[in-house]
Amino acid sequence: MATTSDDGAIRICNSATGVALQTLKGNTNHIWAVAFSADSKLVASASQDGDFGACDLATGAMCYTFTDRSNIVTAIAFSPDGKLVAYACVDTTIALRESATRMICCTLEGHSSYIDDVAFSSDNKLMASASADTTVRLWDWVNRVTCHTLRGHSIVWAVAFSPDGRLMASAYNDTTVTL
């Protein structure tokens, strides 16, 4: 389990006991999002000052960092195969970077307000994004198109796929969860 706070640190904790096992430092500002790679070797983070990157959990060292001072990164997710890192920004875009080359392989646009969360389906074919524009978008990210736009009734804070990929849950500002 990973927790974050205003001090820019990521704390890796035992999920059964809550005991902190490791503290990763490198960010200087409030961290908005964290995500583990599927193999649990990396943890990615995105901070309020536009920094985002990944740490090697075995060594605690930063593997890579990127800075975009003109854009706050609000959400981050690894693809199930670990080959991509998706990050969403206040400017309403989602960028996908190849983990090996660190290059942007595609950018997705379509939301009209900032994006709160992103998630990949377990088969790596779809990505979901949750937005303050009250929509969830399902993306065919390979072809860079929106497959479906699900309109909600309030700000969407989070999205997640079930492990088998058959269900997607979305959490709304009004305390409802939709499957």
Secondary structure by P-SEA (a helix, b strand, c coil): ccccccccbbbbcccccccccccccccccccccccccccccccccccccccccccccccccccccccccccccccccccccccbbbbbccccbbbbbccccccccccccccccccccccccccccbbbbbcccccccccccccccccbbbbcccccccccccccccbbbbbcccccccc
